[in-house]
């Protein structure tokens, strides 16, 4: 990957880390899940308002490193308005990208800004930061939809 792409990806991560529009408590939510990464202290709570199988709204609160916060923000942007089924598909796509099981850029396009986190797969220590929000949401959605 060229350096230009790397700096573009860094910019996207910084932008999402600084964006606070998804970082708040939801007034109305029927899904709430706490996620914690003891290795670096990332701690977040995800909330979603799910109606008729659609994620009407979502947000997160908590604290952590830039990567965990940016990743949570990107994920919230991505899943808002999607069906639960589609949200789960996107989560699996993201986790597949981070685990390097899915490397085809055409397939990854559906991840939008989340593709900026692709290079984190090269930094094992940061992978947990990047996937925290996604694993947290996946656990909650799968439990709710049993």
N, CA and C atoms as an extended XYZ file, in Angstrom:
438
Properties=species:S:1:pos:R:3:atomname:S:1:resname:S:1:resid:I:1 pbc="F F F"
N         0.835       -1.197        0.000 N   UNK     1
C         0.000        0.000        0.000 CA  UNK     1
C         0.874        1.253        0.000 C   UNK     1
N         0.490        2.225       -0.791 N   UNK     2
C         1.303        3.440       -0.893 CA  UNK     2
C         1.169        4.281        0.373 C   UNK     2
N         2.123        5.148        0.575 N   UNK     3
C         2.100        6.034        1.735 CA  UNK     3
C         0.886        6.957        1.678 C   UNK     3
N         0.477        7.329        0.470 N   UNK     4
C        -0.680        8.217        0.350 CA  UNK     4
C        -1.913        7.590        0.973 C   UNK     4
N        -2.103        6.302        0.690 N   UNK     5
C        -3.255        5.618        1.258 CA  UNK     5
C        -3.142        5.568        2.772 C   UNK     5
N        -1.933        5.316        3.253 N   UNK     6
C        -1.738        5.270        4.705 CA  UNK     6
C        -2.113        6.589        5.363 C   UNK     6
N        -1.685        7.693        4.773 N   UNK     7
C        -1.988        8.975        5.400 CA  UNK     7
C        -3.480        9.304        5.260 C   UNK     7
N        -4.070        8.897        4.153 N   UNK     8
C        -5.507        9.089        3.987 CA  UNK     8
C        -6.257        8.310        5.067 C   UNK     8
N        -5.844        7.071        5.291 N   UNK     9
C        -6.481        6.234        6.302 CA  UNK     9
C        -6.297        6.842        7.690 C   UNK     9
N        -5.088        7.345        7.967 N   UNK    10
C        -4.846        7.983        9.267 CA  UNK    10
C        -5.761        9.173        9.464 C   UNK    10
N        -5.950        9.947        8.394 N   UNK    11
C        -6.830       11.121        8.473 CA  UNK    11
C        -8.261       10.697        8.798 C   UNK    11
N        -8.724        9.624        8.164 N   UNK    12
C       -10.089        9.147        8.411 CA  UNK    12
C       -10.224        8.722        9.872 C   UNK    12
N        -9.215        8.027       10.383 N   UNK    13
C        -9.256        7.569       11.775 CA  UNK    13
C        -9.262        8.767       12.731 C   UNK    13
N        -8.407        9.761       12.451 N   UNK    14
C        -8.365       10.955       13.308 CA  UNK    14
C        -9.699       11.696       13.280 C   UNK    14
N       -10.254       11.795       12.091 N   UNK    15
C       -11.521       12.504       11.919 CA  UNK    15
C       -12.623       11.825       12.736 C   UNK    15
N       -12.683       10.513       12.667 N   UNK    16
C       -13.717        9.793       13.410 CA  UNK    16
C       -13.462        9.814       14.910 C   UNK    16
N       -12.195        9.852       15.294 N   UNK    17
C       -11.877        9.926       16.719 CA  UNK    17
C       -12.338       11.264       17.299 C   UNK    17
N       -12.283       12.307       16.481 N   UNK    18
C       -12.640       13.649       16.963 CA  UNK    18
C       -14.132       13.948       16.809 C   UNK    18
N       -14.816       13.123       16.016 N   UNK    19
C       -16.229       13.357       15.768 CA  UNK    19
C       -17.043       12.837       16.936 C   UNK    19
N       -17.819       13.718       17.555 N   UNK    20
C       -18.556       13.288       18.741 CA  UNK    20
C       -20.050       13.114       18.478 C   UNK    20
N       -20.458       13.167       17.205 N   UNK    21
C       -21.902       13.129       16.936 CA  UNK    21
C       -22.534       11.783       17.296 C   UNK    21
N       -21.747       10.718       17.328 N   UNK    22
C       -22.292        9.410       17.707 CA  UNK    22
C       -21.971        9.050       19.151 C   UNK    22
N       -21.289        9.960       19.833 N   UNK    23
C       -20.825        9.648       21.192 CA  UNK    23
C       -21.731       10.320       22.217 C   UNK    23
N       -22.760        9.602       22.597 N   UNK    24
C       -23.725       10.124       23.569 CA  UNK    24
C       -24.634        8.978       23.999 C   UNK    24
N       -25.416        9.232       25.035 N   UNK    25
C       -26.403        8.240       25.449 CA  UNK    25
C       -27.607        8.386       24.511 C   UNK    25
N       -28.208        7.267       24.167 N   UNK    26
C       -29.429        7.322       23.367 CA  UNK    26
C       -30.615        7.509       24.301 C   UNK    26
N       -31.489        8.445       23.954 N   UNK    27
C       -32.683        8.663       24.768 CA  UNK    27
C       -33.576        7.426       24.732 C   UNK    27
N       -33.619        6.801       23.551 N   UNK    28
C       -34.477        5.625       23.390 CA  UNK    28
C       -33.617        4.479       22.878 C   UNK    28
N       -33.472        3.445       23.691 N   UNK    29
C       -32.712        2.301       23.203 CA  UNK    29
C       -33.252        1.016       23.808 C   UNK    29
N       -33.194       -0.054       23.024 N   UNK    30
C       -33.627       -1.344       23.551 CA  UNK    30
C       -32.501       -2.369       23.463 C   UNK    30
N       -31.306       -1.857       23.189 N   UNK    31
C       -30.133       -2.735       23.151 CA  UNK    31
C       -28.970       -1.951       23.753 C   UNK    31
N       -28.357       -2.520       24.762 N   UNK    32
C       -27.214       -1.851       25.376 CA  UNK    32
C       -26.210       -2.928       25.747 C   UNK    32
N       -24.968       -2.703       25.371 N   UNK    33
C       -23.941       -3.718       25.632 CA  UNK    33
C       -22.639       -3.031       26.006 C   UNK    33
N       -22.023       -3.541       27.046 N   UNK    34
C       -20.764       -2.974       27.521 CA  UNK    34
C       -19.604       -3.804       26.979 C   UNK    34
N       -18.581       -3.126       26.490 N   UNK    35
C       -17.385       -3.820       26.012 CA  UNK    35
C       -16.157       -3.244       26.686 C   UNK    35
N       -15.220       -4.122       27.009 N   UNK    36
C       -14.027       -3.669       27.718 CA  UNK    36
C       -12.810       -4.410       27.182 C   UNK    36
N       -11.732       -3.665       26.978 N   UNK    37
C       -10.482       -4.269       26.526 CA  UNK    37
C        -9.440       -4.039       27.609 C   UNK    37
N        -9.248       -5.042       28.487 N   UNK    38
C        -8.344       -4.836       29.625 CA  UNK    38
C        -6.902       -4.532       29.221 C   UNK    38
N        -6.494       -4.978       28.029 N   UNK    39
C        -5.085       -4.789       27.673 CA  UNK    39
C        -4.723       -3.322       27.491 C   UNK    39
N        -5.679       -2.487       27.082 N   UNK    40
C        -5.299       -1.062       27.011 CA  UNK    40
C        -6.340       -0.140       27.629 C   UNK    40
N        -7.317       -0.719       28.332 N   UNK    41
C        -8.241        0.127       29.087 CA  UNK    41
C        -9.383        0.716       28.283 C   UNK    41
N        -9.524        0.312       27.021 N   UNK    42
C       -10.675        0.799       26.248 CA  UNK    42
C       -11.946        0.285       26.906 C   UNK    42
N       -12.901        1.175       27.041 N   UNK    43
C       -14.134        0.807       27.713 CA  UNK    43
C       -15.277        1.517       27.011 C   UNK    43
N       -16.223        0.762       26.467 N   UNK    44
C       -17.325        1.449       25.812 CA  UNK    44
C       -18.642        0.734       26.013 C   UNK    44
N       -19.696        1.516       25.924 N   UNK    45
C       -21.046        0.982       25.982 CA  UNK    45
C       -21.729        1.376       24.689 C   UNK    45
N       -22.248        0.370       24.007 N   UNK    46
C       -22.973        0.595       22.758 CA  UNK    46
C       -24.448        0.553       23.029 C   UNK    46
N       -25.181        1.454       22.408 N   UNK    47
C       -26.631        1.447       22.541 CA  UNK    47
C       -27.246        1.502       21.158 C   UNK    47
N       -28.365        0.834       21.015 N   UNK    48
C       -29.070        0.877       19.736 CA  UNK    48
C       -30.567        0.851       19.980 C   UNK    48
N       -31.269        1.482       19.067 N   UNK    49
C       -32.729        1.443       19.059 CA  UNK    49
C       -33.112        0.605       17.850 C   UNK    49
N       -33.587       -0.589       18.111 N   UNK    50
C       -33.917       -1.507       17.022 CA  UNK    50
C       -35.425       -1.692       16.966 C   UNK    50
N       -35.976       -1.399       15.801 N   UNK    51
C       -37.420       -1.553       15.609 CA  UNK    51
C       -37.659       -2.338       14.338 C   UNK    51
N       -38.525       -3.324       14.423 N   UNK    52
C       -38.867       -4.149       13.256 CA  UNK    52
C       -37.629       -4.661       12.521 C   UNK    52
N       -36.624       -5.048       13.278 N   UNK    53
C       -35.431       -5.624       12.664 CA  UNK    53
C       -34.501       -4.623       12.004 C   UNK    53
N       -34.718       -3.334       12.279 N   UNK    54
C       -33.871       -2.291       11.687 CA  UNK    54
C       -33.207       -1.475       12.804 C   UNK    54
N       -31.926       -1.168       12.605 N   UNK    55
C       -31.211       -0.324       13.569 CA  UNK    55
C       -31.594        1.129       13.266 C   UNK    55
N       -32.588        1.630       14.004 N   UNK    56
C       -33.077        2.993       13.767 CA  UNK    56
C       -32.053        4.028       14.191 C   UNK    56
N       -31.381        3.735       15.299 N   UNK    57
C       -30.390        4.682       15.807 CA  UNK    57
C       -29.375        3.900       16.631 C   UNK    57
N       -28.193        4.448       16.748 N   UNK    58
C       -27.148        3.813       17.545 CA  UNK    58
C       -26.178        4.887       18.021 C   UNK    58
N       -25.520        4.606       19.130 N   UNK    59
C       -24.550        5.547       19.687 CA  UNK    59
C       -23.644        4.774       20.639 C   UNK    59
N       -22.604        5.456       21.082 N   UNK    60
C       -21.717        4.812       22.052 CA  UNK    60
C       -21.233        5.842       23.061 C   UNK    60
N       -20.845        5.358       24.230 N   UNK    61
C       -20.209        6.200       25.238 CA  UNK    61
C       -19.012        5.420       25.759 C   UNK    61
N       -18.131        6.120       26.441 N   UNK    62
C       -16.975        5.441       27.019 CA  UNK    62
C       -15.697        6.162       26.664 C   UNK    62
N       -14.599        5.483       26.885 N   UNK    63
C       -13.308        6.110       26.628 CA  UNK    63
C       -12.326        5.051       26.147 C   UNK    63
N       -11.287        5.521       25.524 N   UNK    64
C       -10.267        4.587       25.048 CA  UNK    64
C        -9.338        5.277       24.076 C   UNK    64
N        -8.500        4.485       23.465 N   UNK    65
C        -7.511        5.030       22.534 CA  UNK    65
C        -8.204        5.504       21.252 C   UNK    65
N        -7.472        6.252       20.463 N   UNK    66
C        -8.028        6.822       19.226 CA  UNK    66
C        -8.606        5.736       18.321 C   UNK    66
N        -7.932        4.606       18.246 N   UNK    67
C        -8.402        3.567       17.328 CA  UNK    67
C        -9.730        2.987       17.788 C   UNK    67
N        -9.864        2.718       19.081 N   UNK    68
C       -11.123        2.128       19.550 CA  UNK    68
C       -12.277        3.115       19.398 C   UNK    68
N       -12.003        4.388       19.655 N   UNK    69
C       -13.051        5.408       19.550 CA  UNK    69
C       -13.442        5.640       18.089 C   UNK    69
N       -12.439        5.753       17.227 N   UNK    70
C       -12.713        5.960       15.803 CA  UNK    70
C       -13.478        4.765       15.241 C   UNK    70
N       -13.070        3.575       15.645 N   UNK    71
C       -13.695        2.361       15.143 CA  UNK    71
C       -15.162        2.298       15.566 C   UNK    71
N       -15.447        2.679       16.809 N   UNK    72
C       -16.836        2.697       17.302 CA  UNK    72
C       -17.661        3.709       16.504 C   UNK    72
N       -17.081        4.878       16.259 N   UNK    73
C       -17.785        5.926       15.530 CA  UNK    73
C       -18.102        5.486       14.094 C   UNK    73
N       -17.102        4.890       13.451 N   UNK    74
C       -17.264        4.405       12.077 CA  UNK    74
C       -18.358        3.337       12.032 C   UNK    74
N       -18.334        2.443       13.009 N   UNK    75
C       -19.303        1.352       13.033 CA  UNK    75
C       -20.722        1.890       13.205 C   UNK    75
N       -20.883        2.849       14.108 N   UNK    76
C       -22.210        3.432       14.328 CA  UNK    76
C       -22.721        4.080       13.038 C   UNK    76
N       -21.849        4.842       12.368 N   UNK    77
C       -22.235        5.449       11.082 CA  UNK    77
C       -22.716        4.381       10.099 C   UNK    77
N       -21.989        3.283       10.087 N   UNK    78
C       -22.233        2.235        9.091 CA  UNK    78
C       -23.530        1.477        9.331 C   UNK    78
N       -23.865        1.239       10.584 N   UNK    79
C       -25.031        0.366       10.857 CA  UNK    79
C       -26.349        1.116       10.996 C   UNK    79
N       -26.299        2.419       11.193 N   UNK    80
C       -27.547        3.181       11.334 CA  UNK    80
C       -28.403        3.018       10.089 C   UNK    80
N       -29.651        2.659       10.296 N   UNK    81
C       -30.562        2.532        9.168 CA  UNK    81
C       -30.518        1.172        8.480 C   UNK    81
N       -29.580        0.317        8.901 N   UNK    82
C       -29.469       -1.004        8.283 CA  UNK    82
C       -30.335       -2.013        9.041 C   UNK    82
N       -30.671       -3.100        8.375 N   UNK    83
C       -31.353       -4.169        9.092 CA  UNK    83
C       -30.343       -4.848       10.013 C   UNK    83
N       -30.855       -5.538       11.010 N   UNK    84
C       -29.978       -6.264       11.921 CA  UNK    84
C       -29.166       -7.297       11.138 C   UNK    84
N       -29.819       -7.940       10.182 N   UNK    85
C       -29.149       -8.954        9.367 CA  UNK    85
C       -27.972       -8.337        8.590 C   UNK    85
N       -28.223       -7.167        8.007 N   UNK    86
C       -27.174       -6.478        7.243 CA  UNK    86
C       -26.071       -5.988        8.185 C   UNK    86
N       -26.459       -5.493        9.357 N   UNK    87
C       -25.458       -5.035       10.342 CA  UNK    87
C       -24.543       -6.198       10.724 C   UNK    87
N       -25.125       -7.368       10.948 N   UNK    88
C       -24.312       -8.542       11.296 CA  UNK    88
C       -23.392       -8.937       10.136 C   UNK    88
N       -23.904       -8.807        8.912 N   UNK    89
C       -23.069       -9.128        7.750 CA  UNK    89
C       -21.870       -8.173        7.676 C   UNK    89
N       -22.118       -6.895        7.916 N   UNK    90
C       -21.053       -5.896        7.867 CA  UNK    90
C       -20.038       -6.112        8.996 C   UNK    90
N       -20.528       -6.491       10.167 N   UNK    91
C       -19.621       -6.773       11.289 CA  UNK    91
C       -18.712       -7.941       10.919 C   UNK    91
N       -19.304       -9.001       10.363 N   UNK    92
C       -18.493      -10.163        9.979 CA  UNK    92
C       -17.502       -9.814        8.875 C   UNK    92
N       -17.925       -8.927        7.974 N   UNK    93
C       -17.042       -8.473        6.894 CA  UNK    93
C       -15.850       -7.714        7.491 C   UNK    93
N       -16.150       -6.833        8.446 N   UNK    94
C       -15.094       -6.053        9.105 CA  UNK    94
C       -14.122       -6.979        9.840 C   UNK    94
N       -14.676       -7.916       10.618 N   UNK    95
C       -13.817       -8.825       11.379 CA  UNK    95
C       -13.003       -9.696       10.433 C   UNK    95
N       -13.599      -10.082        9.315 N   UNK    96
C       -12.885      -10.860        8.301 CA  UNK    96
C       -11.731      -10.070        7.699 C   UNK    96
N       -11.955       -8.767        7.508 N   UNK    97
C       -10.901       -7.898        6.976 CA  UNK    97
C        -9.746       -7.797        7.985 C   UNK    97
N       -10.083       -7.579        9.245 N   UNK    98
C        -9.046       -7.429       10.267 CA  UNK    98
C        -8.263       -8.733       10.445 C   UNK    98
N        -8.959       -9.867       10.309 N   UNK    99
C        -8.272      -11.164       10.438 CA  UNK    99
C        -7.582      -11.556        9.141 C   UNK    99
N        -7.715      -10.712        8.127 N   UNK   100
C        -7.145      -10.954        6.795 CA  UNK   100
C        -7.730      -12.181        6.106 C   UNK   100
N        -8.971      -12.520        6.466 N   UNK   101
C        -9.642      -13.634        5.780 CA  UNK   101
C       -10.323      -13.104        4.524 C   UNK   101
N       -10.651      -11.807        4.539 N   UNK   102
C       -11.276      -11.177        3.367 CA  UNK   102
C       -10.356      -10.053        2.922 C   UNK   102
N        -9.801      -10.184        1.732 N   UNK   103
C        -8.835       -9.183        1.282 CA  UNK   103
C        -9.264       -8.518       -0.026 C   UNK   103
N       -10.362       -8.990       -0.593 N   UNK   104
C       -10.837       -8.448       -1.863 CA  UNK   104
C       -11.457       -7.065       -1.645 C   UNK   104
N       -10.805       -6.032       -2.193 N   UNK   105
C       -11.272       -4.664       -1.975 CA  UNK   105
C       -12.699       -4.432       -2.460 C   UNK   105
N       -13.102       -5.126       -3.512 N   UNK   106
C       -14.476       -4.951       -3.997 CA  UNK   106
C       -15.484       -5.389       -2.941 C   UNK   106
N       -15.178       -6.494       -2.276 N   UNK   107
C       -16.068       -6.966       -1.205 CA  UNK   107
C       -16.049       -6.001       -0.036 C   UNK   107
N       -14.870       -5.440        0.238 N   UNK   108
C       -14.708       -4.579        1.408 CA  UNK   108
C       -15.319       -3.191        1.216 C   UNK   108
N       -15.650       -2.845       -0.024 N   UNK   109
C       -16.232       -1.516       -0.284 CA  UNK   109
C       -17.456       -1.226        0.573 C   UNK   109
N       -18.222       -2.272        0.876 N   UNK   110
C       -19.425       -2.089        1.699 CA  UNK   110
C       -19.103       -1.515        3.074 C   UNK   110
N       -17.851       -1.637        3.484 N   UNK   111
C       -17.459       -1.156        4.821 CA  UNK   111
C       -17.244        0.359        4.858 C   UNK   111
N       -17.265        1.005        3.703 N   UNK   112
C       -17.088        2.462        3.643 CA  UNK   112
C       -15.843        2.895        4.416 C   UNK   112
N       -15.980        3.832        5.365 N   UNK   113
C       -14.809        4.351        6.085 CA  UNK   113
C       -14.088        3.290        6.909 C   UNK   113
N       -14.781        2.228        7.251 N   UNK   114
C       -14.162        1.196        8.099 CA  UNK   114
C       -12.969        0.541        7.408 C   UNK   114
N       -12.926        0.661        6.095 N   UNK   115
C       -11.795        0.089        5.345 CA  UNK   115
C       -10.486        0.787        5.758 C   UNK   115
N       -10.605        1.977        6.323 N   UNK   116
C        -9.421        2.709        6.796 CA  UNK   116
C        -8.704        1.953        7.909 C   UNK   116
N        -9.409        1.031        8.552 N   UNK   117
C        -8.802        0.286        9.658 CA  UNK   117
C        -8.109       -0.994        9.183 C   UNK   117
N        -8.112       -1.202        7.872 N   UNK   118
C        -7.558       -2.430        7.308 CA  UNK   118
C        -6.117       -2.689        7.754 C   UNK   118
N        -5.300       -1.645        7.766 N   UNK   119
C        -3.873       -1.819        8.076 CA  UNK   119
C        -3.614       -2.196        9.521 C   UNK   119
N        -4.643       -2.080       10.358 N   UNK   120
C        -4.448       -2.423       11.763 CA  UNK   120
C        -4.152       -3.908       11.898 C   UNK   120
N        -4.563       -4.673       10.891 N   UNK   121
C        -4.253       -6.104       10.930 CA  UNK   121
C        -2.740       -6.341       10.976 C   UNK   121
N        -1.955       -5.333       10.572 N   UNK   122
C        -0.481       -5.445       10.639 CA  UNK   122
C         0.057       -5.146       12.031 C   UNK   122
N        -0.821       -4.668       12.925 N   UNK   123
C        -0.375       -4.285       14.269 CA  UNK   123
C        -1.155       -5.086       15.299 C   UNK   123
N        -0.712       -6.302       15.586 N   UNK   124
C        -1.484       -7.190       16.460 CA  UNK   124
C        -1.926       -6.552       17.775 C   UNK   124
N        -1.103       -5.697       18.337 N   UNK   125
C        -1.457       -5.089       19.628 CA  UNK   125
C        -2.656       -4.162       19.510 C   UNK   125
N        -2.908       -3.644       18.300 N   UNK   126
C        -4.001       -2.680       18.121 CA  UNK   126
C        -5.285       -3.337       17.628 C   UNK   126
N        -5.189       -4.596       17.219 N   UNK   127
C        -6.366       -5.267       16.661 CA  UNK   127
C        -7.526       -5.270       17.664 C   UNK   127
N        -7.205       -5.546       18.932 N   UNK   128
C        -8.258       -5.583       19.958 CA  UNK   128
C        -8.967       -4.240       20.070 C   UNK   128
N        -8.216       -3.167       19.887 N   UNK   129
C        -8.802       -1.817       19.965 CA  UNK   129
C        -9.790       -1.624       18.817 C   UNK   129
N        -9.382       -2.067       17.646 N   UNK   130
C       -10.197       -1.863       16.444 CA  UNK   130
C       -11.468       -2.698       16.464 C   UNK   130
N       -11.397       -3.896       17.037 N   UNK   131
C       -12.558       -4.792       16.950 CA  UNK   131
C       -13.485       -4.715       18.157 C   UNK   131
N       -13.103       -3.984       19.188 N   UNK   132
C       -13.897       -3.970       20.425 CA  UNK   132
C       -15.368       -3.624       20.176 C   UNK   132
N       -15.621       -2.512       19.518 N   UNK   133
C       -17.014       -2.088       19.295 CA  UNK   133
C       -17.769       -3.119       18.466 C   UNK   133
N       -17.095       -3.666       17.470 N   UNK   134
C       -17.734       -4.597       16.539 CA  UNK   134
C       -18.101       -5.903       17.228 C   UNK   134
N       -17.175       -6.426       18.036 N   UNK   135
C       -17.462       -7.653       18.792 CA  UNK   135
C       -18.581       -7.415       19.798 C   UNK   135
N       -18.550       -6.251       20.438 N   UNK   136
C       -19.554       -5.917       21.443 CA  UNK   136
C       -20.942       -5.897       20.808 C   UNK   136
N       -21.046       -5.243       19.663 N   UNK   137
C       -22.341       -5.166       18.975 CA  UNK   137
C       -22.784       -6.540       18.478 C   UNK   137
N       -21.840       -7.282       17.932 N   UNK   138
C       -22.163       -8.624       17.413 CA  UNK   138
C       -22.741       -9.503       18.528 C   UNK   138
N       -22.079       -9.491       19.694 N   UNK   139
C       -22.563      -10.282       20.831 CA  UNK   139
C       -23.993       -9.889       21.196 C   UNK   139
N       -24.236       -8.592       21.260 N   UNK   140
C       -25.555       -8.102       21.664 CA  UNK   140
C       -26.620       -8.478       20.632 C   UNK   140
N       -26.316       -8.267       19.353 N   UNK   141
C       -27.293       -8.561       18.300 CA  UNK   141
C       -27.598      -10.050       18.220 C   UNK   141
N       -26.560      -10.857       18.348 N   UNK   142
C       -26.778      -12.299       18.251 CA  UNK   142
C       -27.587      -12.809       19.433 C   UNK   142
N       -27.358      -12.244       20.610 N   UNK   143
C       -28.105      -12.665       21.792 CA  UNK   143
C       -29.574      -12.265       21.672 C   UNK   143
N       -29.792      -11.050       21.157 N   UNK   144
C       -31.162      -10.537       21.021 CA  UNK   144
C       -31.947      -11.285       19.950 C   UNK   144
N       -31.224      -11.792       18.966 N   UNK   145
C       -31.920      -12.370       17.815 CA  UNK   145
C       -31.889      -13.901       17.806 C   UNK   145
N       -31.747      -14.471       18.983 N   UNK   146
C       -31.763      -15.938       19.078 CA  UNK   146
C       -33.172      -16.438       18.864 C   UNK   146
